[in-house]
Amino acid sequence: MAEEGIVKPEHARELAIQRLKMKQDFKGIAAGGTLAVLICFLIWEFGDDSIPWPVWVAFGIAVALVVQGWKAYGPSNRITEADVQREIERG
C-alpha cells in the first residue's frame, strides 16, 4: 500500500526540477523587482518631492521575495523514504 505524503525515490527527479524552477522564479522576482523599485524611485526623484511612495512598492516586492525565497531555499516539508526508515530504526 502506497503511503500518502511520502516521497519515493522515483519522484526525486520531479521534485528537484520543481525546486530548481522555484529558485529561477526567485531570481526573476529579485531582478525584476530591483528594476521596478529603481524606476519608481527615479520617477519619484524627478517628479514631485512628496512622500516617498516607492517605499510601498519596495515593501510589496520584499514580501514577494521572502515568500518565494522561503519556498525555494527554505526547509523542505516532504517526508522521504529515508526519513521513514530512520524513524523506524529509532523505535
Secondary structure, 3 states (H helix, E strand, C coil): CCCCCEECHHHHHHHHHHHHHHHHHHHHHHHHHHHHHHHHHHHHHHCCCCCCCHHHHHHHHHHHHHHHHHHHHCCCCCEEHHHHHHHHHHC
